[in-house]
Amino acid sequence: MVTATPNGIADLVGGTLVDDRERAYGTFVSPGDEGSYSLELTWDALNRAEPLTGPSRRLTARFFDQSGNTTARSFEVRAQCQQEESFTCNGTCRNLMRDTENCGECGVRCEDSRCIDGACRAQVTFDEEGAGRTCATICVEAGFLCDPPNFSGFINSGGCQEPIANCDSPIAAATSCVGFPQPIRSGFCVCEP
């Protein structure tokens, strides 16, 4: 950022970094070069004033000279989480596609369900007695709905997991993913709360 004062750069005394609510994030310091000022903004300093929620925060660098003149420039500081599909919620990176405390957006909690693809969904389990039934029936019996566009479900048998085709498909009595039928031991249907 480049700034100037009416009487020249030598007249510049210092500056501060503030947000839209005038909370200070630090003071610009001079490393000794006339007219050169810097400030290191860390993740901790950014969250100390208020934990970051969202992709960015608007800050303003405000400088002043010996005569009391000020100049300012605003800019966005963008936060980037290291993991894909993550977003800053209350100062911490969260995966909005799987986080049950921040499902789809910050602060959306999944009560008695899981966050799957950014939506709260119940995972209803069944044992070998689920064979021949449908996930639509299993979901309804548990007080939920089976949502075909967002459906997923699996049956398990001895280290093998096989998908269930859709809400209305009868659950197979055995898996075939190891080359020969294995009786199911358990499984689950993903239901809409």
ZIBEL-V252021 format. One record per backbone hydrogen bond with DSSP energy under -1.0 kcal/mol. NH is the residue of the N-H (numbers start at 1). CO is the residue of the C=O. If there is no record, write none. Layout:
BEGIN
nh-><NH/NH>
co-><CO/CO>
END
This chain:
BEGIN
nh-><8/11/12/13/14/16/17/18/19/22/25/28/29/36/38/46/47/48/54/57/59/60/61/62/63/64/65/66/68/71/73/75/77/79/86/87/89/91/92/94/96/98/99/103/104/108/110/114/116/118/119/121/122/124/126/130/131/132/133/136/138/139/140/141/142/143/144/145/150/151/154/155/156/157/160/162/164/169/171/175/179/182/184/185/186/187/188/189/190/191/192>
co-><5/8/9/64/64/62/26/60/23/19/17/15/38/33/29/42/43/44/88/77/75/18/73/16/71/14/69/11/65/63/61/59/57/55/83/94/92/52/89/87/85/95/95/108/96/105/100/121/119/97/116/114/191/189/187/127/128/171/130/167/134/135/136/137/138/140/139/192/147/148/188/162/186/160/157/155/153/166/133/182/176/175/173/156/156/126/154/124/152/122/145>
END
